[in-house]
């Protein structure tokens, strides 16, 4: 009877360890791609609108506020990818 209790305890602990390793993802790569696409679109919109008559300082400021965080995210993605290549 004592051996069956010990055997079931070791089986349970090894199963739970395997589940913990499976459910801990590293990063969210699909959102990184989305951030890069949005950055490219916003930079393109800024270039096109900069030559239009509707261009103003407030529009420039608004676009910069949207672009700068995405540039930081882009740099972080590049650094993360390069650090995992080594």
C-alpha positions as CSV (number, residue, x, y, z in Angstrom):
1,X,0.0,0.0,0.0
2,X,2.8,2.4,0.8
3,X,4.5,1.9,-2.6
4,X,1.3,2.8,-4.5
5,X,1.0,6.1,-2.7
6,X,4.7,7.0,-3.4
7,X,4.4,6.0,-7.0
8,X,1.2,8.2,-7.5
9,X,2.9,11.2,-5.9
10,X,6.0,11.1,-8.2
11,X,3.7,10.7,-11.2
12,X,1.7,13.7,-10.3
13,X,4.7,15.9,-9.7
14,X,6.3,15.0,-13.0
15,X,3.1,15.7,-14.9
16,X,2.6,19.1,-13.3
17,X,6.2,20.1,-14.1
18,X,5.7,19.2,-17.7
19,X,2.5,21.3,-17.9
20,X,4.3,24.3,-16.4
21,X,7.0,24.2,-19.1
22,X,4.4,23.9,-21.8
23,X,2.2,26.9,-20.7
24,X,5.0,29.5,-20.2
25,X,5.4,31.2,-23.6
26,X,8.3,33.6,-24.3
27,X,6.9,36.8,-25.8
28,X,4.1,37.5,-28.1
29,X,5.6,37.5,-31.7
30,X,2.3,38.0,-33.5
31,X,1.8,41.4,-31.8
32,X,5.3,42.4,-32.7
33,X,4.5,42.0,-36.4
34,X,1.3,44.0,-35.9
35,X,3.3,46.8,-34.3
36,X,5.8,46.9,-37.2
37,X,3.0,47.0,-39.7
38,X,1.2,49.9,-37.9
39,X,4.6,51.7,-37.7
40,X,5.1,51.4,-41.4
41,X,1.5,52.6,-42.2
42,X,1.9,55.6,-39.8
43,X,5.2,56.6,-41.3
44,X,3.7,56.4,-44.8
45,X,0.7,58.5,-43.8
46,X,3.0,61.1,-42.3
47,X,5.1,61.4,-45.5
48,X,2.0,61.7,-47.7
49,X,0.3,64.2,-45.4
50,X,3.4,66.3,-45.0
51,X,3.0,67.6,-48.6
52,X,-0.7,68.1,-48.4
53,X,-2.4,71.4,-47.7
54,X,-4.0,69.9,-44.6
55,X,-0.7,69.6,-42.8
56,X,-0.4,71.4,-39.5
57,X,1.7,71.4,-36.3
58,X,-1.1,69.7,-34.4
59,X,-1.3,66.9,-37.0
60,X,2.5,66.5,-36.9
61,X,2.4,66.3,-33.1
62,X,-0.4,63.7,-33.1
63,X,1.4,61.5,-35.6
64,X,4.7,61.8,-33.6
65,X,2.9,60.7,-30.4
66,X,1.7,57.6,-32.2
67,X,5.0,56.9,-34.0
68,X,7.5,57.3,-31.2
69,X,6.3,54.5,-28.9
70,X,6.1,52.2,-32.0
71,X,9.7,53.1,-32.8
72,X,10.7,52.1,-29.3
73,X,8.8,48.8,-29.7
74,X,10.5,48.2,-33.0
75,X,14.0,48.7,-31.5
76,X,13.1,46.4,-28.6
77,X,11.9,43.7,-31.1
78,X,15.2,44.0,-33.1
79,X,17.3,43.8,-29.9
80,X,15.3,40.8,-28.7
81,X,15.6,39.0,-32.0
82,X,19.3,39.7,-32.2
83,X,20.0,38.5,-28.7
84,X,18.3,35.2,-29.4
85,X,20.4,34.5,-32.5
86,X,23.6,34.1,-30.5
